[in-house]
Amino acid sequence: MQKTIRRHDLDWLRVLVFGLLIIYHVGMFFVPWGWHIKNAVIYDDLRWPMIFINQWRLPILFVISGMGTYYALSKRNLRQFNIERSLRLGIPLLFGMLVIVPPQVYFERIANEQFLGSYWDYYTSISFSGGTYPEGNISWHHLWFLPYLLLFSMVLSPLFIYLKRTKTRFIEWVKRLISNWYGFYLFVFPLFLAEAFIEPFFPTTHALIGDWFTITYYILLFFYGFILIATGTIFWNALVKVRKKALLIGCISFTLLILRWLFIEADDWPQHLTEAFLKIINVWSWILVLFAYAAQYLNKPSKYLQYANRAVYPFYILHQTITVILGYYLMDQDWSFIVKGSIMVVGTFLISWFIYDLIILRIPMFYPLFGLKNRKKMP
């Protein structure tokens, strides 16, 4: 069995991208797109950095999750892995839907004058009536990542076990493919097919059932993460060759996307295919850039990293509810974007930290609800 070497850069990327998620969700309060709670003043120009971040923030998380699956299977058989994933993803999902998410729906309802009364009245009377959100009140909201990741893990784990424990020509082919920098870009074609020919007919819903584009797109990225990390040092060495080129390609492709959105109104199939291709090239380029420069600068241990890496999952579960509540009380205040945004970002981090450090960590019975392992069981 191949010796497992912990990659601190992957841990740092996971922490930083989830931290960016908090900032992104605060940004959703201010931009023109629909969200649960909206500021009284909308800042249209903010959409450009938001669009840039949105292009790659979730794709890279699914790639990292695929890489983490490779390491997890080093220590578990198929049954152990699926049980562990079911518990670590399923229990926080159920807890989140019952306890963490309902306040978000409640504050959205009262902000839109769809409900009047206390939270207790809401929760005990109509919180779980009328079906799923947005018509009803049952939702996993920002926790949609968990059921998708659980599905991907269950579906692909037999294949992953086979690829990991059997010398296959496929992994050897991947090694040869990425030995040349342009080989990395062959990975874009399945993603392009999904973007071009599935997304128009099955737009993203995050409802899991019938969400065929989202499932196809992210399961490919999850699979890519596993097979790339399975190539061992070849992947990390190959990143050195591709990083500058990927950075250039990423800058060019995103610039072309902005020009397309600003100046080309045509909505015919050639324009759609062009946009789909640019999107995928852009996403994949920035994923490679982030992995490459993280490997160069962040692959080092840190006591802060150890703490932050363990805190990521609880922060992820907690953060959006805190952001929505803060937004509700700030939405009609006559304050600037800087003041409101700072309060929401700092407030979300501080309140999440307070709940995590002073409550969750000190009461072990809360660990399963937030996907935490006992310290003595941590690798």
One Martini backbone bead per residue (centre of mass of N, CA, C, O) as a GRO file, in nm:
protein
  379
    1MET     BB    1   0.096   0.037   0.022
    2GLN     BB    2   0.075   0.358  -0.009
    3LYS     BB    3   0.210   0.618   0.127
    4THR     BB    4   0.091   0.868   0.334
    5ILE     BB    5   0.097   1.216   0.242
    6ARG     BB    6   0.063   1.516   0.371
    7ARG     BB    7  -0.109   1.796   0.231
    8HIS     BB    8  -0.096   2.125   0.320
    9ASP     BB    9  -0.205   2.269   0.067
   10LEU     BB   10  -0.487   2.138   0.071
   11ASP     BB   11  -0.567   2.247   0.344
   12TRP     BB   12  -0.537   2.545   0.275
   13LEU     BB   13  -0.737   2.553   0.043
   14ARG     BB   14  -0.982   2.465   0.202
   15VAL     BB   15  -0.979   2.699   0.401
   16LEU     BB   16  -0.978   2.941   0.198
   17VAL     BB   17  -1.234   2.865   0.034
   18PHE     BB   18  -1.427   2.864   0.278
   19GLY     BB   19  -1.367   3.154   0.358
   20LEU     BB   20  -1.463   3.273   0.086
   21LEU     BB   21  -1.758   3.185   0.117
   22ILE     BB   22  -1.835   3.397   0.323
   23ILE     BB   23  -1.775   3.643   0.145
   24TYR     BB   24  -1.964   3.563  -0.084
   25HIS     BB   25  -2.232   3.561   0.082
   26VAL     BB   26  -2.214   3.855   0.149
   27GLY     BB   27  -2.217   3.954  -0.147
   28MET     BB   28  -2.514   3.849  -0.209
   29PHE     BB   29  -2.647   4.094  -0.052
   30PHE     BB   30  -2.547   4.320  -0.298
   31VAL     BB   31  -2.638   4.185  -0.550
   32PRO     BB   32  -2.867   4.129  -0.813
   33TRP     BB   33  -2.902   3.857  -0.728
   34GLY     BB   34  -3.060   3.616  -0.590
   35TRP     BB   35  -3.156   3.599  -0.240
   36HIS     BB   36  -3.264   3.576   0.080
   37ILE     BB   37  -3.111   3.854   0.141
   38LYS     BB   38  -3.144   4.212   0.078
   39ASN     BB   39  -3.027   4.497   0.013
   40ALA     BB   40  -3.142   4.816  -0.044
   41VAL     BB   41  -2.860   4.832  -0.186
   42ILE     BB   42  -2.723   4.789  -0.506
   43TYR     BB   43  -2.406   4.653  -0.647
   44ASP     BB   44  -2.325   4.601  -0.965
   45ASP     BB   45  -1.999   4.586  -0.978
   46LEU     BB   46  -1.970   4.334  -0.783
   47ARG     BB   47  -2.017   4.101  -0.994
   48TRP     BB   48  -1.728   4.051  -1.104
   49PRO     BB   49  -1.580   3.923  -0.859
   50MET     BB   50  -1.806   3.715  -0.814
   51ILE     BB   51  -1.781   3.568  -1.082
   52PHE     BB   52  -1.490   3.485  -1.059
   53ILE     BB   53  -1.522   3.312  -0.802
   54ASN     BB   54  -1.765   3.130  -0.904
   55GLN     BB   55  -1.612   2.965  -1.122
   56TRP     BB   56  -1.405   2.796  -0.889
   57ARG     BB   57  -1.492   2.738  -0.587
   58LEU     BB   58  -1.651   2.464  -0.624
   59PRO     BB   59  -1.476   2.294  -0.814
   60ILE     BB   60  -1.226   2.276  -0.618
   61LEU     BB   61  -1.374   2.126  -0.389
   62PHE     BB   62  -1.429   1.865  -0.552
   63VAL     BB   63  -1.138   1.802  -0.612
   64ILE     BB   64  -1.043   1.787  -0.317
   65SER     BB   65  -1.241   1.561  -0.240
   66GLY     BB   66  -1.116   1.351  -0.430
   67MET     BB   67  -0.841   1.355  -0.293
   68GLY     BB   68  -0.941   1.276  -0.008
   69THR     BB   69  -1.047   0.999  -0.095
   70TYR     BB   70  -0.778   0.870  -0.154
   71TYR     BB   71  -0.676   0.886   0.141
   72ALA     BB   72  -0.915   0.739   0.281
   73LEU     BB   73  -0.861   0.461   0.117
   74SER     BB   74  -0.590   0.391   0.271
   75LYS     BB   75  -0.772   0.313   0.559
   76ARG     BB   76  -1.016   0.182   0.387
   77ASN     BB   77  -1.275   0.017   0.305
   78LEU     BB   78  -1.567   0.024   0.151
   79ARG     BB   79  -1.747   0.003   0.402
   80GLN     BB   80  -1.601   0.208   0.585
   81PHE     BB   81  -1.624   0.449   0.398
   82ASN     BB   82  -1.940   0.463   0.367
   83ILE     BB   83  -2.002   0.493   0.664
   84GLU     BB   84  -1.834   0.745   0.721
   85ARG     BB   85  -1.974   0.927   0.511
   86SER     BB   86  -2.264   0.901   0.614
   87LEU     BB   87  -2.204   1.029   0.892
   88ARG     BB   88  -2.038   1.298   0.811
   89LEU     BB   89  -2.283   1.392   0.613
   90GLY     BB   90  -2.570   1.309   0.719
   91ILE     BB   91  -2.591   1.428   1.004
   92PRO     BB   92  -2.536   1.732   0.937
   93LEU     BB   93  -2.767   1.754   0.737
   94LEU     BB   94  -3.003   1.692   0.923
   95PHE     BB   95  -2.936   1.902   1.138
   96GLY     BB   96  -2.939   2.147   0.948
   97MET     BB   97  -3.240   2.118   0.852
   98LEU     BB   98  -3.358   2.136   1.157
   99VAL     BB   99  -3.165   2.393   1.278
  100ILE     BB  100  -2.993   2.587   1.081
  101VAL     BB  101  -3.186   2.668   0.832
  102PRO     BB  102  -3.469   2.777   0.932
  103PRO     BB  103  -3.383   3.076   0.999
  104GLN     BB  104  -3.348   3.160   0.706
  105VAL     BB  105  -3.642   3.124   0.618
  106TYR     BB  106  -3.770   3.306   0.828
  107PHE     BB  107  -3.626   3.578   0.753
  108GLU     BB  108  -3.728   3.577   0.466
  109ARG     BB  109  -4.030   3.579   0.528
  110ILE     BB  110  -4.036   3.846   0.697
  111ALA     BB  111  -3.902   4.028   0.483
  112ASN     BB  112  -4.153   3.939   0.269
  113GLU     BB  113  -4.424   3.908   0.428
  114GLN     BB  114  -4.495   3.574   0.474
  115PHE     BB  115  -4.453   3.628   0.792
  116LEU     BB  116  -4.598   3.640   1.127
  117GLY     BB  117  -4.385   3.616   1.399
  118SER     BB  118  -4.229   3.393   1.566
  119TYR     BB  119  -4.008   3.144   1.553
  120TRP     BB  120  -4.174   2.941   1.713
  121ASP     BB  121  -4.425   2.963   1.541
  122TYR     BB  122  -4.293   2.877   1.281
  123TYR     BB  123  -4.163   2.602   1.360
  124THR     BB  124  -4.440   2.467   1.487
  125SER     BB  125  -4.636   2.521   1.225
  126ILE     BB  126  -4.471   2.574   0.910
  127SER     BB  127  -4.176   2.471   0.861
  128PHE     BB  128  -4.291   2.158   0.746
  129SER     BB  129  -4.479   2.281   0.533
  130GLY     BB  130  -4.545   2.259   0.182
  131GLY     BB  131  -4.267   2.150   0.138
  132THR     BB  132  -4.032   2.274  -0.063
  133TYR     BB  133  -3.813   2.489  -0.141
  134PRO     BB  134  -3.986   2.789  -0.190
  135GLU     BB  135  -4.277   2.701  -0.126
  136GLY     BB  136  -4.159   2.582   0.113
  137ASN     BB  137  -3.944   2.490   0.417
  138ILE     BB  138  -3.772   2.269   0.302
  139SER     BB  139  -3.407   2.270   0.348
  140TRP     BB  140  -3.040   2.295   0.264
  141HIS     BB  141  -2.921   2.505   0.107
  142HIS     BB  142  -2.582   2.534   0.162
  143LEU     BB  143  -2.583   2.201   0.213
  144TRP     BB  144  -2.579   2.069  -0.078
  145PHE     BB  145  -2.290   1.951  -0.085
  146LEU     BB  146  -2.342   1.689   0.084
  147PRO     BB  147  -2.530   1.507  -0.096
  148TYR     BB  148  -2.342   1.511  -0.341
  149LEU     BB  149  -2.091   1.391  -0.204
  150LEU     BB  150  -2.230   1.131  -0.116
  151LEU     BB  151  -2.309   1.030  -0.392
  152PHE     BB  152  -2.025   1.022  -0.521
  153SER     BB  153  -1.897   0.831  -0.316
  154MET     BB  154  -2.086   0.587  -0.359
  155VAL     BB  155  -2.058   0.553  -0.670
  156LEU     BB  156  -1.718   0.565  -0.689
  157SER     BB  157  -1.580   0.376  -0.477
  158PRO     BB  158  -1.541   0.110  -0.637
  159LEU     BB  159  -1.359   0.238  -0.852
  160PHE     BB  160  -1.144   0.352  -0.658
  161ILE     BB  161  -1.055   0.087  -0.540
  162TYR     BB  162  -0.959  -0.032  -0.804
  163LEU     BB  163  -0.753   0.192  -0.885
  164LYS     BB  164  -0.581   0.178  -0.617
  165ARG     BB  165  -0.534  -0.165  -0.609
  166THR     BB  166  -0.484  -0.146  -0.926
  167LYS     BB  167  -0.299  -0.185  -1.201
  168THR     BB  168  -0.356   0.056  -1.447
  169ARG     BB  169  -0.366   0.204  -1.758
  170PHE     BB  170  -0.510   0.465  -1.687
  171ILE     BB  171  -0.310   0.598  -1.489
  172GLU     BB  172  -0.073   0.584  -1.686
  173TRP     BB  173  -0.207   0.769  -1.893
  174VAL     BB  174  -0.230   1.017  -1.710
  175LYS     BB  175   0.069   1.052  -1.665
  176ARG     BB  176   0.138   1.105  -1.963
  177LEU     BB  177  -0.055   1.339  -2.013
  178ILE     BB  178   0.070   1.542  -1.778
  179SER     BB  179   0.369   1.566  -1.875
  180ASN     BB  180   0.218   1.765  -2.049
  181TRP     BB  181   0.066   2.060  -2.017
  182TYR     BB  182  -0.167   2.012  -2.238
  183GLY     BB  183  -0.294   1.759  -2.103
  184PHE     BB  184  -0.473   1.906  -1.895
  185TYR     BB  185  -0.682   2.014  -2.130
  186LEU     BB  186  -0.841   1.743  -2.179
  187PHE     BB  187  -1.034   1.775  -1.924
  188VAL     BB  188  -1.245   1.981  -2.060
  189PHE     BB  189  -1.435   1.817  -2.251
  190PRO     BB  190  -1.645   1.691  -2.058
  191LEU     BB  191  -1.725   1.967  -1.937
  192PHE     BB  192  -1.818   2.095  -2.200
  193LEU     BB  193  -2.048   1.898  -2.264
  194ALA     BB  194  -2.210   1.970  -2.014
  195GLU     BB  195  -2.233   2.280  -2.060
  196ALA     BB  196  -2.351   2.266  -2.361
  197PHE     BB  197  -2.580   1.997  -2.337
  198ILE     BB  198  -2.712   2.015  -2.032
  199GLU     BB  199  -2.759   2.298  -1.903
  200PRO     BB  200  -2.993   2.407  -2.093
  201PHE     BB  201  -3.196   2.164  -1.977
  202PHE     BB  202  -3.042   2.160  -1.666
  203PRO     BB  203  -3.054   2.364  -1.448
  204THR     BB  204  -2.959   2.473  -1.159
  205THR     BB  205  -3.096   2.365  -0.816
  206HIS     BB  206  -2.995   2.175  -0.566
  207ALA     BB  207  -3.213   1.912  -0.551
  208LEU     BB  208  -3.081   1.656  -0.711
  209ILE     BB  209  -3.341   1.601  -0.841
  210GLY     BB  210  -3.278   1.654  -1.181
  211ASP     BB  211  -2.964   1.769  -1.149
  212TRP     BB  212  -2.775   1.691  -1.406
  213PHE     BB  213  -2.555   1.898  -1.441
  214THR     BB  214  -2.439   1.913  -1.157
  215ILE     BB  215  -2.371   1.617  -1.134
  216THR     BB  216  -2.185   1.589  -1.382
  217TYR     BB  217  -1.982   1.817  -1.326
  218TYR     BB  218  -1.892   1.733  -1.024
  219ILE     BB  219  -1.817   1.434  -1.073
  220LEU     BB  220  -1.583   1.494  -1.257
  221LEU     BB  221  -1.414   1.659  -1.054
  222PHE     BB  222  -1.397   1.439  -0.842
  223PHE     BB  223  -1.252   1.238  -1.029
  224TYR     BB  224  -1.008   1.412  -1.097
  225GLY     BB  225  -0.892   1.429  -0.814
  226PHE     BB  226  -0.828   1.131  -0.785
  227ILE     BB  227  -0.647   1.077  -1.043
  228LEU     BB  228  -0.434   1.293  -0.989
  229ILE     BB  229  -0.337   1.188  -0.708
  230ALA     BB  230  -0.268   0.894  -0.822
  231THR     BB  231   0.007   0.998  -0.970
  232GLY     BB  232   0.150   1.163  -0.767
  233THR     BB  233   0.438   1.336  -0.832
  234ILE     BB  234   0.359   1.402  -1.122
  235PHE     BB  235   0.151   1.620  -1.064
  236TRP     BB  236   0.335   1.823  -0.909
  237ASN     BB  237   0.546   1.851  -1.136
  238ALA     BB  238   0.345   1.944  -1.362
  239LEU     BB  239   0.259   2.218  -1.234
  240VAL     BB  240   0.518   2.372  -1.296
  241LYS     BB  241   0.468   2.378  -1.613
  242VAL     BB  242   0.156   2.512  -1.603
  243ARG     BB  243   0.112   2.772  -1.428
  244LYS     BB  244   0.176   3.013  -1.624
  245LYS     BB  245  -0.012   2.926  -1.851
  246ALA     BB  246  -0.274   2.915  -1.682
  247LEU     BB  247  -0.273   3.211  -1.600
  248LEU     BB  248  -0.295   3.324  -1.886
  249ILE     BB  249  -0.549   3.170  -1.975
  250GLY     BB  250  -0.732   3.275  -1.749
  251CYS     BB  251  -0.716   3.578  -1.819
  252ILE     BB  252  -0.818   3.558  -2.109
  253SER     BB  253  -1.088   3.404  -2.068
  254PHE     BB  254  -1.218   3.611  -1.872
  255THR     BB  255  -1.204   3.854  -2.059
  256LEU     BB  256  -1.381   3.727  -2.284
  257LEU     BB  257  -1.630   3.691  -2.107
  258ILE     BB  258  -1.680   3.985  -2.045
  259LEU     BB  259  -1.715   4.074  -2.339
  260ARG     BB  260  -1.951   3.890  -2.397
  261TRP     BB  261  -2.149   4.006  -2.172
  262LEU     BB  262  -2.132   4.314  -2.268
  263PHE     BB  263  -2.145   4.290  -2.621
  264ILE     BB  264  -2.302   4.004  -2.653
  265GLU     BB  265  -2.645   3.912  -2.719
  266ALA     BB  266  -2.636   3.656  -2.840
  267ASP     BB  267  -2.840   3.324  -2.828
  268ASP     BB  268  -2.699   3.120  -2.987
  269TRP     BB  269  -2.523   2.833  -3.032
  270PRO     BB  270  -2.242   2.945  -3.098
  271GLN     BB  271  -2.234   3.131  -2.848
  272HIS     BB  272  -2.278   2.912  -2.638
  273LEU     BB  273  -2.025   2.740  -2.706
  274THR     BB  274  -1.820   2.960  -2.654
  275GLU     BB  275  -1.892   3.015  -2.362
  276ALA     BB  276  -1.853   2.727  -2.256
  277PHE     BB  277  -1.553   2.706  -2.327
  278LEU     BB  278  -1.452   2.949  -2.163
  279LYS     BB  279  -1.548   2.857  -1.889
  280ILE     BB  280  -1.384   2.592  -1.870
  281ILE     BB  281  -1.106   2.709  -1.915
  282ASN     BB  282  -1.119   2.899  -1.674
  283VAL     BB  283  -1.168   2.701  -1.446
  284TRP     BB  284  -0.923   2.508  -1.496
  285SER     BB  285  -0.699   2.717  -1.478
  286TRP     BB  286  -0.751   2.811  -1.179
  287ILE     BB  287  -0.712   2.539  -1.053
  288LEU     BB  288  -0.417   2.505  -1.139
  289VAL     BB  289  -0.310   2.761  -1.011
  290LEU     BB  290  -0.383   2.696  -0.716
  291PHE     BB  291  -0.225   2.434  -0.692
  292ALA     BB  292   0.055   2.537  -0.778
  293TYR     BB  293   0.093   2.776  -0.565
  294ALA     BB  294   0.036   2.608  -0.316
  295ALA     BB  295   0.272   2.407  -0.356
  296GLN     BB  296   0.493   2.632  -0.339
  297TYR     BB  297   0.380   2.800  -0.054
  298LEU     BB  298   0.177   2.583   0.140
  299ASN     BB  299   0.367   2.319   0.203
  300LYS     BB  300   0.312   2.362   0.537
  301PRO     BB  301   0.312   2.351   0.857
  302SER     BB  302   0.054   2.439   1.115
  303LYS     BB  303  -0.120   2.528   1.392
  304TYR     BB  304  -0.335   2.692   1.241
  305LEU     BB  305  -0.415   2.477   1.036
  306GLN     BB  306  -0.514   2.262   1.229
  307TYR     BB  307  -0.743   2.433   1.341
  308ALA     BB  308  -0.883   2.526   1.073
  309ASN     BB  309  -0.939   2.245   0.948
  310ARG     BB  310  -1.140   2.164   1.179
  311ALA     BB  311  -1.334   2.427   1.148
  312VAL     BB  312  -1.463   2.424   0.865
  313TYR     BB  313  -1.721   2.257   0.892
  314PRO     BB  314  -1.871   2.424   1.109
  315PHE     BB  315  -1.857   2.690   0.955
  316TYR     BB  316  -2.017   2.598   0.712
  317ILE     BB  317  -2.280   2.530   0.865
  318LEU     BB  318  -2.319   2.821   1.016
  319HIS     BB  319  -2.270   3.089   0.845
  320GLN     BB  320  -2.536   3.161   0.680
  321THR     BB  321  -2.723   3.214   0.914
  322ILE     BB  322  -2.564   3.452   1.025
  323THR     BB  323  -2.570   3.627   0.770
  324VAL     BB  324  -2.878   3.652   0.743
  325ILE     BB  325  -2.933   3.784   1.017
  326LEU     BB  326  -2.755   4.029   0.980
  327GLY     BB  327  -2.892   4.126   0.717
  328TYR     BB  328  -3.172   4.183   0.831
  329TYR     BB  329  -3.062   4.418   1.036
  330LEU     BB  330  -2.911   4.586   0.780
  331MET     BB  331  -3.079   4.639   0.511
  332ASP     BB  332  -3.216   4.937   0.617
  333GLN     BB  333  -2.961   5.072   0.662
  334ASP     BB  334  -2.781   5.392   0.632
  335TRP     BB  335  -2.520   5.237   0.504
  336SER     BB  336  -2.240   5.135   0.388
  337PHE     BB  337  -2.081   4.884   0.234
  338ILE     BB  338  -1.836   4.869   0.422
  339VAL     BB  339  -1.987   4.850   0.689
  340LYS     BB  340  -2.172   4.610   0.632
  341GLY     BB  341  -1.962   4.409   0.525
  342SER     BB  342  -1.783   4.407   0.778
  343ILE     BB  343  -1.993   4.311   0.980
  344MET     BB  344  -2.061   4.043   0.833
  345VAL     BB  345  -1.784   3.915   0.819
  346VAL     BB  346  -1.688   3.944   1.111
  347GLY     BB  347  -1.944   3.834   1.245
  348THR     BB  348  -1.941   3.552   1.117
  349PHE     BB  349  -1.666   3.463   1.222
  350LEU     BB  350  -1.703   3.521   1.529
  351ILE     BB  351  -1.960   3.354   1.582
  352SER     BB  352  -1.852   3.089   1.473
  353TRP     BB  353  -1.615   3.074   1.669
  354PHE     BB  354  -1.770   3.082   1.932
  355ILE     BB  355  -1.935   2.822   1.883
  356TYR     BB  356  -1.696   2.637   1.829
  357ASP     BB  357  -1.488   2.695   2.073
  358LEU     BB  358  -1.710   2.729   2.326
  359ILE     BB  359  -1.895   2.468   2.244
  360ILE     BB  360  -1.833   2.233   2.049
  361LEU     BB  361  -1.541   2.152   2.158
  362ARG     BB  362  -1.665   2.112   2.470
  363ILE     BB  363  -1.892   1.908   2.329
  364PRO     BB  364  -1.877   1.592   2.208
  365MET     BB  365  -2.183   1.547   2.124
  366PHE     BB  366  -2.146   1.758   1.873
  367TYR     BB  367  -1.955   1.637   1.664
  368PRO     BB  368  -2.146   1.477   1.464
  369LEU     BB  369  -2.317   1.737   1.382
  370PHE     BB  370  -2.016   1.866   1.258
  371GLY     BB  371  -1.808   1.636   1.151
  372LEU     BB  372  -1.640   1.541   1.396
  373LYS     BB  373  -1.365   1.416   1.534
  374ASN     BB  374  -1.196   1.266   1.751
  375ARG     BB  375  -0.886   1.332   1.849
  376LYS     BB  376  -0.785   1.028   1.882
  377LYS     BB  377  -0.889   0.970   1.564
  378MET     BB  378  -0.702   1.148   1.437
  379PRO     BB  379  -0.446   1.150   1.188
   0.00000   0.00000   0.00000
